């Protein structure tokens, strides 16, 4: 038993995404470019919201939290994957495995919860605009952010601690570019039926409840927009919600593709493709969606640049 526990603490081998072929070298370079775009885009969004007073609103505070989650998403896997590829080493420590597992579960759950609660913010802003400052006070917004972070982190911590106490055996080779649950659970020696069922239920709850909340909020929003008589009011309402709805569709779609469905029917390649879209593509697109066509962000950027030019 002691020897088996010591073996569980040994390093694991991450197969990674790329090999040494020219095609994979090009794909690696492309991935790093996308990573840098995601890094810059999310950092830019957070800093702009912090610096510009015009963006100190509940919606943009929650957006800064979402951008922070996206920023952590790309940083939890890509640097390690790039380091292993460039150095030729494919190992990852037991502690590194636990850290990656905790982060990807907690960040994924936190994003789902936050997106659902952000839809409530949009519902109040459009359906009850006169009560917005009361219903979405600073205290309420902070509670929304804290609930998203702590709720998902607690769920992730429990699942991670349980998984890391299972003994691991076999080749200890993970057919993935990070320590992802479906790829890792295959290495466990022992019966993990109850644990897999628990993870599946938690995944469904963290996806199903937010999807129900988002659908309900947008149902009320659509009803209110239809009853508006002013064409300008309708355009403003659609502009307010369109960015959030697109991001919700991308994020939940990626989650469902990656983590919902029988694991036995998915190949390692499908897991990798789903994870690339979820961990790299979506965090890259989200800040672009929120900034490129958002008039408030464009105005804030001009104000910040104007102040910088005047200061110089």
SULCOR-V912056 format. One record per backbone hydrogen bond with DSSP energy under -0.5 kcal/mol. NH is the residue of the N-H (numbers start at 1). CO is the residue of the C=O. Records with the same first field share a line. If there is no record, write none. Layout:
# SULCOR-V912056
NH->CO + CO
This chain:
# SULCOR-V912056
5->1
6->2
7->3
8->4
9->5 + 6
10->7
12->92
13->172
14->12 + 90
15->13 + 174
16->176
25->21
26->22
27->23
28->24
29->25
30->26
31->27
32->28
33->29
34->30
35->31
36->32
37->33
38->34
39->35
40->36
41->37
42->38
43->39
44->40
45->41
46->42
47->43
48->44
49->45
50->46
51->47
52->48
55->52
56->53
57->55
61->57
62->58
63->59
64->60
65->61
66->62
67->63
68->64
69->65
70->66
71->67
72->68
73->69
74->70
75->71
76->72
77->74
78->74
81->77
82->78
83->79
84->80
85->81
86->82
87->83
88->84
92->12
94->9
97->93
98->94
99->95
100->96
101->97
102->98
103->99
104->100
105->101
106->102
107->103
108->104
109->105
110->106
111->107
112->108
113->109
114->110
115->111
116->112
117->113
118->114
119->115
120->116
121->117
122->118
123->119
124->120
125->121
126->122
127->123
128->123 + 124
131->128
132->129
135->131
136->132
137->134
141->137
142->138
143->139
144->140
145->141
146->142
147->143
148->144
149->145
150->146
151->147
152->148
153->149
154->150
155->151
156->152
157->153
158->154
159->155
160->156
161->157
162->158
163->159
164->160
165->161 + 162
166->163
169->187
172->169
174->13 + 172
175->173
176->174
180->178
183->180
184->180
185->181
187->184
188->185
189->167
190->188
192->190
196->192
197->193
198->194
199->195
200->196
201->197
202->198
203->199
204->200
205->201
206->202
207->203
208->204
209->205
211->207
212->208
213->209
214->210
215->211
216->212
217->213
218->214
219->215
220->216
221->217
222->218
223->219
224->220
225->221
226->222
227->223
228->224 + 225
234->230
235->231
236->232
237->233
238->234
239->235
240->236
241->237
242->238
243->239
245->241
246->242
247->243
248->244
249->245
250->246
251->247
252->248
253->249
254->250
255->251
256->252
257->253
258->254
259->255
260->256
265->262
266->263
271->267
272->268
273->269
274->270
275->271
276->272
277->273
278->274
279->275
280->276
281->276
282->277
284->280
285->281
286->282
287->283
288->284
289->285
290->286
291->287
292->288
293->289
294->291
295->293
298->294
299->295
300->296
301->297
302->298
303->299
304->300
305->301
306->302
307->303
308->304
309->305
310->306
311->307
312->308
